[in-house]
Amino acid sequence: MTYKDVDDYIDKAPPEVQMMLRQIRTIIKESAPEAEEKISYGMPYYGYHGRLIYFAGYKEYLGLYVMSEARLALQDELEKYRTSKATYKFPVGKPLPAALIKKVITTQAAANKKG
């Protein structure tokens, strides 16, 4: 499926996950207001001095795709959500760990800015 922007992506996502998608989008925008928002690899992407974060919505979970610097720095805190090297799943119907996600964004943004 092709999406023209993140709003279109959220509107076409399974209804069960749309609220979580809006929440994570807000968390990202608040944590990195200068980040560029677009669709990349068929999912929402945010860039700030390089790759910052990706996310995707599915019927049963929200997937968060974390870049290496944040992933390594926060591996202990993220571990219970990890399903593969850079993929973290948050089940539909459970609250997003907003503080942890903010920490992921700000950690990666700082690393990207350093270059």
Backbone as XML, in Angstrom:
<?xml version="1.0"?>
<chain id="A" units="angstrom">
  <residue number="1" name="MET">
    <atom name="N" x="0.844" y="-1.185" z="0.000"/>
    <atom name="CA" x="0.000" y="0.000" z="0.000"/>
    <atom name="C" x="0.887" y="1.245" z="0.000"/>
  </residue>
  <residue number="2" name="THR">
    <atom name="N" x="0.449" y="2.260" z="-0.686"/>
    <atom name="CA" x="1.178" y="3.516" z="-0.757"/>
    <atom name="C" x="0.448" y="4.561" z="0.082"/>
  </residue>
  <residue number="3" name="TYR">
    <atom name="N" x="1.214" y="5.377" z="0.771"/>
    <atom name="CA" x="0.652" y="6.423" z="1.625"/>
    <atom name="C" x="1.226" y="7.758" z="1.197"/>
  </residue>
  <residue number="4" name="LYS">
    <atom name="N" x="0.373" y="8.793" z="1.195"/>
    <atom name="CA" x="0.879" y="10.111" z="0.802"/>
    <atom name="C" x="1.572" y="10.839" z="1.956"/>
  </residue>
  <residue number="5" name="ASP">
    <atom name="N" x="1.194" y="10.518" z="3.191"/>
    <atom name="CA" x="1.824" y="11.133" z="4.361"/>
    <atom name="C" x="1.435" y="10.329" z="5.604"/>
  </residue>
  <residue number="6" name="VAL">
    <atom name="N" x="1.893" y="10.782" z="6.768"/>
    <atom name="CA" x="1.641" y="10.048" z="8.004"/>
    <atom name="C" x="0.156" y="10.062" z="8.371"/>
  </residue>
  <residue number="7" name="ASP">
    <atom name="N" x="-0.534" y="11.149" z="8.110"/>
    <atom name="CA" x="-1.980" y="11.169" z="8.361"/>
    <atom name="C" x="-2.681" y="10.068" z="7.569"/>
  </residue>
  <residue number="8" name="ASP">
    <atom name="N" x="-2.321" y="9.930" z="6.303"/>
    <atom name="CA" x="-2.897" y="8.902" z="5.445"/>
    <atom name="C" x="-2.559" y="7.509" z="5.985"/>
  </residue>
  <residue number="9" name="TYR">
    <atom name="N" x="-1.328" y="7.323" z="6.432"/>
    <atom name="CA" x="-0.912" y="6.045" z="7.001"/>
    <atom name="C" x="-1.798" y="5.687" z="8.202"/>
  </residue>
  <residue number="10" name="ILE">
    <atom name="N" x="-1.956" y="6.622" z="9.118"/>
    <atom name="CA" x="-2.761" y="6.375" z="10.324"/>
    <atom name="C" x="-4.210" y="6.091" z="9.952"/>
  </residue>
  <residue number="11" name="ASP">
    <atom name="N" x="-4.757" y="6.862" z="9.024"/>
    <atom name="CA" x="-6.145" y="6.662" z="8.609"/>
    <atom name="C" x="-6.386" y="5.285" z="7.999"/>
  </residue>
  <residue number="12" name="LYS">
    <atom name="N" x="-5.362" y="4.723" z="7.359"/>
    <atom name="CA" x="-5.504" y="3.416" z="6.707"/>
    <atom name="C" x="-5.054" y="2.248" z="7.587"/>
  </residue>
  <residue number="13" name="ALA">
    <atom name="N" x="-4.527" y="2.543" z="8.758"/>
    <atom name="CA" x="-4.075" y="1.499" z="9.684"/>
    <atom name="C" x="-5.283" y="0.792" z="10.296"/>
  </residue>
  <residue number="14" name="PRO">
    <atom name="N" x="-5.087" y="-0.416" z="10.830"/>
    <atom name="CA" x="-6.191" y="-1.094" z="11.512"/>
    <atom name="C" x="-6.760" y="-0.198" z="12.609"/>
  </residue>
  <residue number="15" name="PRO">
    <atom name="N" x="-8.079" y="-0.126" z="12.712"/>
    <atom name="CA" x="-8.696" y="0.764" z="13.707"/>
    <atom name="C" x="-8.208" y="0.519" z="15.128"/>
  </residue>
  <residue number="16" name="GLU">
    <atom name="N" x="-7.875" y="-0.722" z="15.448"/>
    <atom name="CA" x="-7.440" y="-1.074" z="16.798"/>
    <atom name="C" x="-6.176" y="-0.336" z="17.222"/>
  </residue>
  <residue number="17" name="VAL">
    <atom name="N" x="-5.339" y="0.050" z="16.273"/>
    <atom name="CA" x="-4.042" y="0.641" z="16.606"/>
    <atom name="C" x="-3.956" y="2.143" z="16.296"/>
  </residue>
  <residue number="18" name="GLN">
    <atom name="N" x="-4.980" y="2.712" z="15.696"/>
    <atom name="CA" x="-4.917" y="4.120" z="15.281"/>
    <atom name="C" x="-4.655" y="5.083" z="16.439"/>
  </residue>
  <residue number="19" name="MET">
    <atom name="N" x="-5.274" y="4.855" z="17.588"/>
    <atom name="CA" x="-5.064" y="5.754" z="18.723"/>
    <atom name="C" x="-3.596" y="5.690" z="19.178"/>
  </residue>
  <residue number="20" name="MET">
    <atom name="N" x="-3.022" y="4.493" z="19.221"/>
    <atom name="CA" x="-1.620" y="4.350" z="19.614"/>
    <atom name="C" x="-0.699" y="5.040" z="18.612"/>
  </residue>
  <residue number="21" name="LEU">
    <atom name="N" x="-1.032" y="4.949" z="17.327"/>
    <atom name="CA" x="-0.232" y="5.613" z="16.295"/>
    <atom name="C" x="-0.251" y="7.124" z="16.496"/>
  </residue>
  <residue number="22" name="ARG">
    <atom name="N" x="-1.411" y="7.657" z="16.820"/>
    <atom name="CA" x="-1.499" y="9.102" z="17.071"/>
    <atom name="C" x="-0.685" y="9.480" z="18.313"/>
  </residue>
  <residue number="23" name="GLN">
    <atom name="N" x="-0.746" y="8.630" z="19.330"/>
    <atom name="CA" x="0.006" y="8.903" z="20.557"/>
    <atom name="C" x="1.509" y="8.907" z="20.303"/>
  </residue>
  <residue number="24" name="ILE">
    <atom name="N" x="1.999" y="7.900" z="19.597"/>
    <atom name="CA" x="3.442" y="7.839" z="19.369"/>
    <atom name="C" x="3.897" y="8.986" z="18.475"/>
  </residue>
  <residue number="25" name="ARG">
    <atom name="N" x="3.065" y="9.352" z="17.533"/>
    <atom name="CA" x="3.400" y="10.502" z="16.679"/>
    <atom name="C" x="3.541" y="11.763" z="17.529"/>
  </residue>
  <residue number="26" name="THR">
    <atom name="N" x="2.630" y="11.964" z="18.460"/>
    <atom name="CA" x="2.688" y="13.127" z="19.349"/>
    <atom name="C" x="3.943" y="13.082" z="20.216"/>
  </residue>
  <residue number="27" name="ILE">
    <atom name="N" x="4.267" y="11.916" z="20.749"/>
    <atom name="CA" x="5.471" y="11.769" z="21.573"/>
    <atom name="C" x="6.713" y="12.142" z="20.765"/>
  </residue>
  <residue number="28" name="ILE">
    <atom name="N" x="6.790" y="11.659" z="19.537"/>
    <atom name="CA" x="7.950" y="11.952" z="18.696"/>
    <atom name="C" x="8.035" y="13.448" z="18.397"/>
  </residue>
  <residue number="29" name="LYS">
    <atom name="N" x="6.912" y="14.045" z="18.015"/>
    <atom name="CA" x="6.920" y="15.473" z="17.676"/>
    <atom name="C" x="7.263" y="16.343" z="18.879"/>
  </residue>
  <residue number="30" name="GLU">
    <atom name="N" x="6.829" y="15.942" z="20.068"/>
    <atom name="CA" x="7.157" y="16.700" z="21.274"/>
    <atom name="C" x="8.622" y="16.522" z="21.661"/>
  </residue>
  <residue number="31" name="SER">
    <atom name="N" x="9.149" y="15.325" z="21.431"/>
    <atom name="CA" x="10.520" y="15.012" z="21.823"/>
    <atom name="C" x="11.557" y="15.536" z="20.830"/>
  </residue>
  <residue number="32" name="ALA">
    <atom name="N" x="11.165" y="15.632" z="19.568"/>
    <atom name="CA" x="12.073" y="16.109" z="18.513"/>
    <atom name="C" x="11.286" y="16.975" z="17.537"/>
  </residue>
  <residue number="33" name="PRO">
    <atom name="N" x="10.911" y="18.188" z="17.973"/>
    <atom name="CA" x="10.050" y="19.033" z="17.144"/>
    <atom name="C" x="10.645" y="19.414" z="15.789"/>
  </residue>
  <residue number="34" name="GLU">
    <atom name="N" x="11.956" y="19.350" z="15.645"/>
    <atom name="CA" x="12.592" y="19.709" z="14.371"/>
    <atom name="C" x="12.733" y="18.511" z="13.430"/>
  </residue>
  <residue number="35" name="ALA">
    <atom name="N" x="12.314" y="17.345" z="13.867"/>
    <atom name="CA" x="12.465" y="16.146" z="13.036"/>
    <atom name="C" x="11.587" y="16.232" z="11.792"/>
  </residue>
  <residue number="36" name="GLU">
    <atom name="N" x="12.125" y="15.722" z="10.702"/>
    <atom name="CA" x="11.402" y="15.646" z="9.432"/>
    <atom name="C" x="10.514" y="14.407" z="9.467"/>
  </residue>
  <residue number="37" name="GLU">
    <atom name="N" x="9.263" y="14.586" z="9.064"/>
    <atom name="CA" x="8.301" y="13.494" z="9.057"/>
    <atom name="C" x="7.982" y="13.107" z="7.616"/>
  </residue>
  <residue number="38" name="LYS">
    <atom name="N" x="8.058" y="11.810" z="7.318"/>
    <atom name="CA" x="7.689" y="11.340" z="5.984"/>
    <atom name="C" x="7.398" y="9.848" z="6.037"/>
  </residue>
  <residue number="39" name="ILE">
    <atom name="N" x="7.069" y="9.286" z="4.909"/>
    <atom name="CA" x="6.886" y="7.849" z="4.784"/>
    <atom name="C" x="8.145" y="7.281" z="4.137"/>
  </residue>
  <residue number="40" name="SER">
    <atom name="N" x="8.707" y="6.246" z="4.739"/>
    <atom name="CA" x="9.887" y="5.575" z="4.209"/>
    <atom name="C" x="9.720" y="4.083" z="4.465"/>
  </residue>
  <residue number="41" name="TYR">
    <atom name="N" x="10.032" y="3.276" z="3.480"/>
    <atom name="CA" x="9.824" y="1.826" z="3.583"/>
    <atom name="C" x="8.384" y="1.489" z="3.942"/>
  </residue>
  <residue number="42" name="GLY">
    <atom name="N" x="7.442" y="2.327" z="3.498"/>
    <atom name="CA" x="6.022" y="2.065" z="3.720"/>
    <atom name="C" x="5.524" y="2.323" z="5.122"/>
  </residue>
  <residue number="43" name="MET">
    <atom name="N" x="6.299" y="3.069" z="5.926"/>
    <atom name="CA" x="5.867" y="3.371" z="7.293"/>
    <atom name="C" x="6.327" y="4.773" z="7.685"/>
  </residue>
  <residue number="44" name="PRO">
    <atom name="N" x="5.751" y="5.327" z="8.751"/>
    <atom name="CA" x="6.180" y="6.639" z="9.221"/>
    <atom name="C" x="7.649" y="6.621" z="9.646"/>
  </residue>
  <residue number="45" name="TYR">
    <atom name="N" x="8.352" y="7.655" z="9.216"/>
    <atom name="CA" x="9.775" y="7.813" z="9.465"/>
    <atom name="C" x="10.019" y="9.236" z="9.947"/>
  </residue>
  <residue number="46" name="TYR">
    <atom name="N" x="10.966" y="9.363" z="10.871"/>
    <atom name="CA" x="11.374" y="10.676" z="11.362"/>
    <atom name="C" x="12.885" y="10.771" z="11.254"/>
  </residue>
  <residue number="47" name="GLY">
    <atom name="N" x="13.330" y="11.866" z="10.679"/>
    <atom name="CA" x="14.753" y="12.098" z="10.522"/>
    <atom name="C" x="15.168" y="13.377" z="11.220"/>
  </residue>
  <residue number="48" name="TYR">
    <atom name="N" x="16.300" y="13.310" z="11.876"/>
    <atom name="CA" x="16.883" y="14.480" z="12.528"/>
    <atom name="C" x="18.390" y="14.270" z="12.517"/>
  </residue>
  <residue number="49" name="HIS">
    <atom name="N" x="19.094" y="14.967" z="11.634"/>
    <atom name="CA" x="20.534" y="14.768" z="11.458"/>
    <atom name="C" x="20.829" y="13.289" z="11.181"/>
  </residue>
  <residue number="50" name="GLY">
    <atom name="N" x="19.960" y="12.659" z="10.439"/>
    <atom name="CA" x="20.061" y="11.227" z="10.147"/>
    <atom name="C" x="18.783" y="10.521" z="10.579"/>
  </residue>
  <residue number="51" name="ARG">
    <atom name="N" x="18.824" y="9.200" z="10.523"/>
    <atom name="CA" x="17.639" y="8.420" z="10.891"/>
    <atom name="C" x="17.382" y="8.518" z="12.392"/>
  </residue>
  <residue number="52" name="LEU">
    <atom name="N" x="16.136" y="8.827" z="12.743"/>
    <atom name="CA" x="15.763" y="8.977" z="14.149"/>
    <atom name="C" x="14.929" y="7.788" z="14.620"/>
  </residue>
  <residue number="53" name="ILE">
    <atom name="N" x="13.815" y="7.510" z="13.939"/>
    <atom name="CA" x="12.911" y="6.440" z="14.379"/>
    <atom name="C" x="11.911" y="6.118" z="13.272"/>
  </residue>
  <residue number="54" name="TYR">
    <atom name="N" x="11.419" y="4.896" z="13.289"/>
    <atom name="CA" x="10.317" y="4.450" z="12.430"/>
    <atom name="C" x="9.273" y="3.824" z="13.339"/>
  </residue>
  <residue number="55" name="PHE">
    <atom name="N" x="8.019" y="3.831" z="12.888"/>
    <atom name="CA" x="7.005" y="3.051" z="13.591"/>
    <atom name="C" x="5.997" y="2.524" z="12.591"/>
  </residue>
  <residue number="56" name="ALA">
    <atom name="N" x="5.245" y="1.505" z="13.021"/>
    <atom name="CA" x="4.239" y="0.901" z="12.152"/>
    <atom name="C" x="3.120" y="0.329" z="13.017"/>
  </residue>
  <residue number="57" name="GLY">
    <atom name="N" x="1.910" y="0.352" z="12.472"/>
    <atom name="CA" x="0.764" y="-0.159" z="13.202"/>
    <atom name="C" x="0.228" y="-1.438" z="12.598"/>
  </residue>
  <residue number="58" name="TYR">
    <atom name="N" x="-0.091" y="-2.374" z="13.456"/>
    <atom name="CA" x="-0.659" y="-3.659" z="13.064"/>
    <atom name="C" x="-1.879" y="-3.921" z="13.928"/>
  </residue>
  <residue number="59" name="LYS">
    <atom name="N" x="-2.663" y="-4.895" z="13.571"/>
    <atom name="CA" x="-3.909" y="-5.158" z="14.283"/>
    <atom name="C" x="-3.674" y="-5.434" z="15.776"/>
  </residue>
  <residue number="60" name="GLU">
    <atom name="N" x="-2.587" y="-6.113" z="16.093"/>
    <atom name="CA" x="-2.364" y="-6.517" z="17.483"/>
    <atom name="C" x="-1.265" y="-5.752" z="18.218"/>
  </residue>
  <residue number="61" name="TYR">
    <atom name="N" x="-0.483" y="-4.942" z="17.480"/>
    <atom name="CA" x="0.592" y="-4.228" z="18.154"/>
    <atom name="C" x="1.079" y="-3.041" z="17.334"/>
  </residue>
  <residue number="62" name="LEU">
    <atom name="N" x="1.830" y="-2.177" z="18.017"/>
    <atom name="CA" x="2.535" y="-1.080" z="17.375"/>
    <atom name="C" x="4.011" y="-1.474" z="17.385"/>
  </residue>
  <residue number="63" name="GLY">
    <atom name="N" x="4.637" y="-1.405" z="16.225"/>
    <atom name="CA" x="6.059" y="-1.710" z="16.133"/>
    <atom name="C" x="6.875" y="-0.430" z="16.122"/>
  </residue>
  <residue number="64" name="LEU">
    <atom name="N" x="7.929" y="-0.417" z="16.896"/>
    <atom name="CA" x="8.842" y="0.718" z="16.957"/>
    <atom name="C" x="10.207" y="0.207" z="16.517"/>
  </residue>
  <residue number="65" name="TYR">
    <atom name="N" x="10.826" y="0.922" z="15.584"/>
    <atom name="CA" x="12.095" y="0.496" z="15.005"/>
    <atom name="C" x="13.154" y="1.508" z="15.418"/>
  </residue>
  <residue number="66" name="VAL">
    <atom name="N" x="14.015" y="1.085" z="16.336"/>
    <atom name="CA" x="14.937" y="1.966" z="17.044"/>
    <atom name="C" x="16.338" y="1.886" z="16.426"/>
  </residue>
  <residue number="67" name="MET">
    <atom name="N" x="16.948" y="3.029" z="16.222"/>
    <atom name="CA" x="18.288" y="3.103" z="15.657"/>
    <atom name="C" x="19.329" y="2.686" z="16.704"/>
  </residue>
  <residue number="68" name="SER">
    <atom name="N" x="20.519" y="2.388" z="16.242"/>
    <atom name="CA" x="21.522" y="1.708" z="17.066"/>
    <atom name="C" x="21.965" y="2.457" z="18.321"/>
  </residue>
  <residue number="69" name="GLU">
    <atom name="N" x="22.192" y="3.748" z="18.252"/>
    <atom name="CA" x="22.698" y="4.462" z="19.427"/>
    <atom name="C" x="21.711" y="4.392" z="20.594"/>
  </residue>
  <residue number="70" name="ALA">
    <atom name="N" x="20.447" y="4.681" z="20.330"/>
    <atom name="CA" x="19.433" y="4.618" z="21.386"/>
    <atom name="C" x="19.218" y="3.178" z="21.830"/>
  </residue>
  <residue number="71" name="ARG">
    <atom name="N" x="19.230" y="2.273" z="20.875"/>
    <atom name="CA" x="19.023" y="0.851" z="21.183"/>
    <atom name="C" x="20.102" y="0.349" z="22.148"/>
  </residue>
  <residue number="72" name="LEU">
    <atom name="N" x="21.353" y="0.713" z="21.892"/>
    <atom name="CA" x="22.438" y="0.270" z="22.760"/>
    <atom name="C" x="22.415" y="0.975" z="24.114"/>
  </residue>
  <residue number="73" name="ALA">
    <atom name="N" x="22.160" y="2.262" z="24.106"/>
    <atom name="CA" x="22.160" y="3.037" z="25.352"/>
    <atom name="C" x="21.027" y="2.633" z="26.298"/>
  </residue>
  <residue number="74" name="LEU">
    <atom name="N" x="19.911" y="2.193" z="25.731"/>
    <atom name="CA" x="18.722" y="1.901" z="26.550"/>
    <atom name="C" x="18.317" y="0.427" z="26.502"/>
  </residue>
  <residue number="75" name="GLN">
    <atom name="N" x="19.251" y="-0.442" z="26.154"/>
    <atom name="CA" x="18.899" y="-1.838" z="25.922"/>
    <atom name="C" x="18.233" y="-2.506" z="27.118"/>
  </residue>
  <residue number="76" name="ASP">
    <atom name="N" x="18.663" y="-2.213" z="28.331"/>
    <atom name="CA" x="18.051" y="-2.845" z="29.500"/>
    <atom name="C" x="16.593" y="-2.429" z="29.672"/>
  </residue>
  <residue number="77" name="GLU">
    <atom name="N" x="16.313" y="-1.146" z="29.460"/>
    <atom name="CA" x="14.950" y="-0.636" z="29.603"/>
    <atom name="C" x="14.029" y="-1.120" z="28.482"/>
  </residue>
  <residue number="78" name="LEU">
    <atom name="N" x="14.592" y="-1.307" z="27.296"/>
    <atom name="CA" x="13.808" y="-1.713" z="26.129"/>
    <atom name="C" x="13.616" y="-3.225" z="26.014"/>
  </residue>
  <residue number="79" name="GLU">
    <atom name="N" x="14.423" y="-3.982" z="26.699"/>
    <atom name="CA" x="14.499" y="-5.437" z="26.491"/>
    <atom name="C" x="13.143" y="-6.143" z="26.522"/>
  </residue>
  <residue number="80" name="LYS">
    <atom name="N" x="12.269" y="-5.794" z="27.430"/>
    <atom name="CA" x="11.001" y="-6.530" z="27.536"/>
    <atom name="C" x="10.081" y="-6.316" z="26.329"/>
  </residue>
  <residue number="81" name="TYR">
    <atom name="N" x="10.367" y="-5.324" z="25.500"/>
    <atom name="CA" x="9.560" y="-5.053" z="24.309"/>
    <atom name="C" x="10.221" y="-5.577" z="23.029"/>
  </residue>
  <residue number="82" name="ARG">
    <atom name="N" x="11.471" y="-6.027" z="23.119"/>
    <atom name="CA" x="12.254" y="-6.401" z="21.940"/>
    <atom name="C" x="11.788" y="-7.726" z="21.354"/>
  </residue>
  <residue number="83" name="THR">
    <atom name="N" x="11.687" y="-7.760" z="20.018"/>
    <atom name="CA" x="11.355" y="-8.991" z="19.318"/>
    <atom name="C" x="12.435" y="-9.379" z="18.314"/>
  </residue>
  <residue number="84" name="SER">
    <atom name="N" x="13.265" y="-8.443" z="17.940"/>
    <atom name="CA" x="14.423" y="-8.709" z="17.092"/>
    <atom name="C" x="15.434" y="-7.604" z="17.352"/>
  </residue>
  <residue number="85" name="LYS">
    <atom name="N" x="16.513" y="-7.574" z="16.588"/>
    <atom name="CA" x="17.606" y="-6.640" z="16.861"/>
    <atom name="C" x="17.151" y="-5.200" z="17.084"/>
  </residue>
  <residue number="86" name="ALA">
    <atom name="N" x="16.312" y="-4.677" z="16.200"/>
    <atom name="CA" x="15.906" y="-3.271" z="16.302"/>
    <atom name="C" x="14.399" y="-3.088" z="16.398"/>
  </residue>
  <residue number="87" name="THR">
    <atom name="N" x="13.651" y="-4.162" z="16.595"/>
    <atom name="CA" x="12.191" y="-4.099" z="16.606"/>
    <atom name="C" x="11.650" y="-4.294" z="18.015"/>
  </residue>
  <residue number="88" name="TYR">
    <atom name="N" x="10.757" y="-3.390" z="18.380"/>
    <atom name="CA" x="10.120" y="-3.432" z="19.692"/>
    <atom name="C" x="8.614" y="-3.368" z="19.482"/>
  </residue>
  <residue number="89" name="LYS">
    <atom name="N" x="7.883" y="-4.234" z="20.177"/>
    <atom name="CA" x="6.429" y="-4.309" z="20.006"/>
    <atom name="C" x="5.714" y="-3.876" z="21.274"/>
  </residue>
  <residue number="90" name="PHE">
    <atom name="N" x="4.661" y="-3.075" z="21.052"/>
    <atom name="CA" x="3.808" y="-2.616" z="22.133"/>
    <atom name="C" x="2.396" y="-3.095" z="21.831"/>
  </residue>
  <residue number="91" name="PRO">
    <atom name="N" x="1.832" y="-3.971" z="22.669"/>
    <atom name="CA" x="0.523" y="-4.557" z="22.377"/>
    <atom name="C" x="-0.605" y="-3.524" z="22.381"/>
  </residue>
  <residue number="92" name="VAL">
    <atom name="N" x="-1.545" y="-3.720" z="21.458"/>
    <atom name="CA" x="-2.753" y="-2.896" z="21.412"/>
    <atom name="C" x="-3.527" y="-3.117" z="22.709"/>
  </residue>
  <residue number="93" name="GLY">
    <atom name="N" x="-4.071" y="-2.049" z="23.245"/>
    <atom name="CA" x="-4.871" y="-2.149" z="24.459"/>
    <atom name="C" x="-4.090" y="-1.919" z="25.738"/>
  </residue>
  <residue number="94" name="LYS">
    <atom name="N" x="-2.769" y="-1.819" z="25.631"/>
    <atom name="CA" x="-1.945" y="-1.518" z="26.803"/>
    <atom name="C" x="-1.329" y="-0.146" z="26.601"/>
  </residue>
  <residue number="95" name="PRO">
    <atom name="N" x="-1.130" y="0.608" z="27.674"/>
    <atom name="CA" x="-0.557" y="1.955" z="27.538"/>
    <atom name="C" x="0.867" y="1.921" z="26.976"/>
  </residue>
  <residue number="96" name="LEU">
    <atom name="N" x="1.153" y="2.892" z="26.134"/>
    <atom name="CA" x="2.515" y="3.047" z="25.627"/>
    <atom name="C" x="3.413" y="3.547" z="26.755"/>
  </residue>
  <residue number="97" name="PRO">
    <atom name="N" x="4.649" y="3.073" z="26.834"/>
    <atom name="CA" x="5.583" y="3.602" z="27.836"/>
    <atom name="C" x="6.134" y="4.950" z="27.344"/>
  </residue>
  <residue number="98" name="ALA">
    <atom name="N" x="5.337" y="5.987" z="27.483"/>
    <atom name="CA" x="5.650" y="7.298" z="26.905"/>
    <atom name="C" x="7.004" y="7.831" z="27.363"/>
  </residue>
  <residue number="99" name="ALA">
    <atom name="N" x="7.317" y="7.723" z="28.641"/>
    <atom name="CA" x="8.591" y="8.247" z="29.142"/>
    <atom name="C" x="9.768" y="7.518" z="28.497"/>
  </residue>
  <residue number="100" name="LEU">
    <atom name="N" x="9.654" y="6.214" z="28.332"/>
    <atom name="CA" x="10.721" y="5.443" z="27.697"/>
    <atom name="C" x="10.869" y="5.813" z="26.224"/>
  </residue>
  <residue number="101" name="ILE">
    <atom name="N" x="9.757" y="5.979" z="25.538"/>
    <atom name="CA" x="9.806" y="6.346" z="24.123"/>
    <atom name="C" x="10.430" y="7.736" z="23.961"/>
  </residue>
  <residue number="102" name="LYS">
    <atom name="N" x="10.079" y="8.666" z="24.833"/>
    <atom name="CA" x="10.706" y="9.996" z="24.801"/>
    <atom name="C" x="12.215" y="9.880" z="24.986"/>
  </residue>
  <residue number="103" name="LYS">
    <atom name="N" x="12.631" y="9.019" z="25.887"/>
    <atom name="CA" x="14.047" y="8.810" z="26.153"/>
    <atom name="C" x="14.751" y="8.243" z="24.915"/>
  </residue>
  <residue number="104" name="VAL">
    <atom name="N" x="14.092" y="7.320" z="24.222"/>
    <atom name="CA" x="14.641" y="6.763" z="22.984"/>
    <atom name="C" x="14.855" y="7.876" z="21.971"/>
  </residue>
  <residue number="105" name="ILE">
    <atom name="N" x="13.844" y="8.714" z="21.790"/>
    <atom name="CA" x="13.907" y="9.790" z="20.796"/>
    <atom name="C" x="15.000" y="10.791" z="21.148"/>
  </residue>
  <residue number="106" name="THR">
    <atom name="N" x="15.024" y="11.246" z="22.380"/>
    <atom name="CA" x="16.012" y="12.259" z="22.750"/>
    <atom name="C" x="17.437" y="11.695" z="22.739"/>
  </residue>
  <residue number="107" name="THR">
    <atom name="N" x="17.593" y="10.437" z="23.117"/>
    <atom name="CA" x="18.920" y="9.808" z="23.073"/>
    <atom name="C" x="19.421" y="9.706" z="21.638"/>
  </residue>
  <residue number="108" name="GLN">
    <atom name="N" x="18.561" y="9.248" z="20.732"/>
    <atom name="CA" x="18.965" y="9.103" z="19.335"/>
    <atom name="C" x="19.187" y="10.473" z="18.691"/>
  </residue>
  <residue number="109" name="ALA">
    <atom name="N" x="18.327" y="11.449" z="19.011"/>
    <atom name="CA" x="18.496" y="12.791" z="18.441"/>
    <atom name="C" x="19.834" y="13.389" z="18.871"/>
  </residue>
  <residue number="110" name="ALA">
    <atom name="N" x="20.198" y="13.228" z="20.127"/>
    <atom name="CA" x="21.482" y="13.756" z="20.615"/>
    <atom name="C" x="22.654" y="13.064" z="19.911"/>
  </residue>
  <residue number="111" name="ALA">
    <atom name="N" x="22.559" y="11.745" z="19.758"/>
    <atom name="CA" x="23.614" y="11.007" z="19.066"/>
    <atom name="C" x="23.729" y="11.443" z="17.608"/>
  </residue>
  <residue number="112" name="ASN">
    <atom name="N" x="22.585" y="11.624" z="16.943"/>
    <atom name="CA" x="22.597" y="12.052" z="15.544"/>
    <atom name="C" x="23.200" y="13.440" z="15.402"/>
  </residue>
  <residue number="113" name="LYS">
    <atom name="N" x="22.881" y="14.332" z="16.323"/>
    <atom name="CA" x="23.374" y="15.704" z="16.232"/>
    <atom name="C" x="24.893" y="15.755" z="16.404"/>
  </residue>
  <residue number="114" name="LYS">
    <atom name="N" x="25.424" y="14.878" z="17.248"/>
    <atom name="CA" x="26.879" y="14.811" z="17.439"/>
    <atom name="C" x="27.574" y="14.359" z="16.166"/>
  </residue>
  <residue number="115" name="GLY">
    <atom name="N" x="26.833" y="13.550" z="15.387"/>
    <atom name="CA" x="27.376" y="13.104" z="14.113"/>
    <atom name="C" x="28.149" y="11.865" z="14.233"/>
  </residue>
</chain>
